Amino acid sequence: MTAAEVEAFLTEEHLVTVATMGPSGRPHLMPLFYVAQGTDVLCFTYGASQKVRNLRRDPRATLQVEAGRRYDELRGVMMECDAELLVDHEDVLDVGLALARGTAQREALDAEAAGRAREVVARQATKRVAVRFRPTRIVSWDHRKAR
């Protein structure tokens, strides 16, 4: 994919698999909802989670976003990233609300439901952190182009 196609793909999708290095030295893989800012990926997760403990110890991660069901439809982006933990309450709340807005748009929530989502995110933000993943290397593929 071109750089513009990578950014568009990251904006279209909403689920990323995040690989961090666990304490045993083995990869720890977890799916997370995300919001993209260019090629940066921002996530909202529990501050006490294993992935956050792993990132505190080693702020490197590998992320993969993929789409497609058949081989000739497969496309995706794999990114080696440096992770930054955002712990300031306002930063955490901003990322959580951006994710909630994306969910509201995908699920076509009405204004009342979207308002409730804000209340939920505000409560959750007290136990959460946000993570900004900045790619240092990007690999992409789009098997639809081989048709």
Secondary structure, 3 states (H helix, E strand, C coil): CCHHHHHHHHHHCCEEEEEEECCCCCEEEEEEECEEECCEEEEEEECCCHHHHHHHHCCEEEEEEEECCCHHHCEEEEEEEEEEEECCHHHHHHHHHHHHHHHHHHCCCCHHHHHHHHHHHHHHHHHEEEEEEEEEEEEEEEHHHHC
